[in-house]
Amino acid sequence: MKKRKLAVILAAVLTSVTMAACESTSVPEAGAATEAATAQENEKAEETTEEAKEETTAASGEASEEDDKAKADHVAELIDAIYVQERNDDTDEQCREAKEAWDALTDEQKEMVEGEHADPDYFGRDTGDVSKDDPLNADDIGENELLVVSFGTSFNNSRAEDIGGIEKYLAEEFPDWSVRRAFTAQVIINHIQARDEEKIDNVEQALERAVQNKVKNLVVQPTHLMHGAEYDELCDTLADYEDMFESVTVAEPLLGQVGKDADTVNEDKESVAEAITEEALKTAGFKDIKDAEKDGTAFVFMGHGTSHTAKVTYSQMQAQMEKLGYANVFIGTVEGEPEDTACEAVIEKIKDAGYKKVILRPLMVVAGDHANNDMAGDEEDSWKSMFLATEAFDSVDTQIAGLGSIKEVQEVYAAHSGAAIKASQKSAGTGRTTEEVTALEDGEYDAKFTTDSSMFHVNEANADLGKLTVEDGRMTIHVSLASKNIVKLFPGTAKDAEKAGAKTLEPTTDEVTYSDGTKEEVYGFDIPVEALDEEFDLALLGTKGKWYDHKVKVTLA
């Protein structure tokens, strides 16, 4: 019995020991598996977290880039909104808003600005110290105003040195006249106002300022090179203000009258040709034109170019250079009008002439965008780049300087202003009556038809001349005018022309032929002449239905 109990006890103990052994063996194995699983889960979790972080960062980066682009695009839209030629009631606020939005951008965002006209240079390019420029828009003008009208430039240094140089010279030459400024390019006016907070009058603003200041005598000096589209538009604008002043006179542009053909030159063209060539030679270190020619150096003066009939002026400047003996001086234009002034054509001329060195310089009043970019820029379509691309020249250099800072050029403008001031001072002339011209047989004669306004004149194709007809002691002159903007004339005053029954002169339709062969239809008039060499009243009616008083004179050519 005792043996049986002992056996049972031993069996129980062995079973207990065995189970304990089994338990002690199996528990560690389960723990290891759990730890491995946990490690894997943690690793996966970490990977998921990193991926999430990367996705979040990428999403954040994309959102940030989109935000940067949106802000830059907004500035571009604001710039494009003020890159217009018409001023309106919102212009001042639009200029302010555009600059504030630009200033709020980061440097990276500014580089992203791109629109139809907008780019980072609109606000970001350094063009010089604006404080050196005087906008000449002060009141208290006095009775006599000399309004200097320019296309304009947003390049601060050039504006101060070139346009400002002309204005200062005129102010010194004519101390009894208040010199004021106007620009014709509203795009440029807006650019300067938005970027630098300098306000420059456009032509209408300047004229309104003159009216409000009770100016009596207005002389307008355009800084334009020629009688082109800008000059014509200026005259059209002035026509609306003529009756608000006692006298309005427009001076000649820099190169004077256009002339009949490509070979026609004048004193103005000669003076300018000599002045700009001398300045270019001095800047390049040559003692004279022959010295440069021996060195194999050619000079190219790059103008703007125009489709206007006045484009023959560029050909005339080339003819003037040749007449002066400047064989190594060439005239070109950005627009390539006339065709032989296009960059490719000029390159071929210089290659054919055998010159191996080229110096480019602007034939423009200011050294602005055209000079810095179209002429001297690094883009492949700049003149410098196109000359270099031919690999036909040993060197291609540029001189970035406008005409306005050259003293001799300033003197030409002063001569034109002086002539206009003298013309504005009306003086009664003594003339010959019809009875005193009985020596003239019946027939037709060339006669000069002059007026007191540069907006009312004989078409340039006819060089101030009309056809005077003498018949039975009576004289009539037929003149072809500049356009169809004058629809009626009246021999007398505007007041009498408005009376019932007034007999007005009706226009004829004349065809004129310009020096380049182009033709145009304009209005002409047959005007009765009571006396030669004597001023008489002749009122005109414009397209706006208002009569204007004028004085005219007829002189035998």
Secondary structure, DSSP 4 states (H G I P E B T S, - for coil): -HHHHHHHHHHHHHHHHHHHHHHHHHHHHHHHHHHHHHHHHHHHHHHHHHHHHHHHHHHHHHHHHHHHHHHHHHHHHHHHHH-SS---TTHHHHHHHHHHHHHTS-HHHHTT---SS--THHHH-----GGG------S---SEEEEEEE---S-HHHIIIIIHHHHHHHHHH-TTSEEEEEES-HHHHHHHHHHH-----BHHHHHHHHHHTT--EEEEEE--SSSSHHHHHHHHHHHTTGGGSSEEEE---TT----SSTT---HHHHHHHHHHHHHHHHHHT-SSHHHHHHTTEEEEEEE---SSGGGHHHHHHHHHHHHTT-TTEEEEESS--SGGGSHHHHHHHHHHHT--EEEEEE-SSS-SHIIIIIIT-SSTTSHHHHHHHTT--SEEEE----GGG-HHHHHHHHHHHHHHHHHHS------EEGGGGTTSPSEEEEEEEEES-TTS-B-GGGTTEEEEEEETTEEEEEEEBSSS-EEEEESS-HHHHTSTT--PBPPEEEEEE-TTS-EEEEEEEEEEESEETS-EE-EEEETTS-EE--EEEEEE-
